[in-house]
Amino acid sequence: MLLQLIAEHAIHMSHDVLSHAPSSAPGDPDTANLAEWIRNIFGPIFLVIVSIVAIFFLFTREITRFVQFVLLAIAVAVIFYVPRIIEVVARGITRALGVE
C-alpha cells in the first residue's frame, strides 16, 4: 500500500513536471531553469527507488545495511535537493585550508 501511494505520487509529479518542461527556441537553449527541471524529474524517481530498497532491507531484516543505506540516501538527497551545497562546501574547505 505504501509503495502504491509512493508510485502514484511519483506519477502525479512526473505529469506536473512534463507540463512545466522548459521550452527552448531553435539555436537558443534555455538553461536558466535546467537544474530545477532535472530535480523535478529525478526527485520522485529517487524517492521511489530509495523507498523500495529500504523496504527490501527491512523485510530481509538487515538492519545494519538498512541504516547504512538510509544515511547514504540522506547524504545524496541533501546534495541533490539543496541548491548550491557543493559550492558552499567547496568554499568552506578552501577557507579552512587557507587556499582562497
Protein Blocks (a to p, Z undefined) as FASTA:
>chain_A
ZZmmmmmmmmmmmmmmmmmgccddehiacfklmmmmmmmmmmmmmmmmmmmmmmmmmmno
paklmmmmmmmmmmmmmmmmmghklmmmmmmmmmmnomZZ
